Every structure is written in structure tokens, then in C-alpha cells.
Amino acid sequence: MSRRTGEQIAALAAGDHSHLRDAAVARIEEPPPATLGMCGLLSPYDPVRLQGDERGGRSED
């Protein structure tokens, strides 16, 4: 668990949920399906899903 996650859990346990006001709902468009290219099969590349975004994504939080 990251330090940030621990702090948020401790805040919730103490009844403080103010950090939840920073939450947002986001939508990532579905990448196109794989298709044939000059060098074989081309797969969609979605850097946001692979690396996570600034709100968390696949980060350690």
C-alpha cells in the first residue's frame, strides 16, 4: 500500500472523506480492433491504459 492510500484510509477511518471531493468520472474511448498492416497484425496501443493517468490509473495508489 502506498503512503497516499494509507493516508486516505486513515482519513476515512477518522470520518474525514473530504478527499473524495476531488474524484471525477472519466471515459476513455475504446481503441479500434486489431487490423492487418504492412508488417502483420496491428494491435491497438492505448498509452493511458498502459501507464495510468494522473488520477491513478494503474499507479500504486
Secondary structure, 3 states (H helix, E strand, C coil): CCHHHHHHHHHHHCCCCHHHHHCCCCCCCCCCCCEEECCEEECCCCHHHHHCCCCCCCCCC
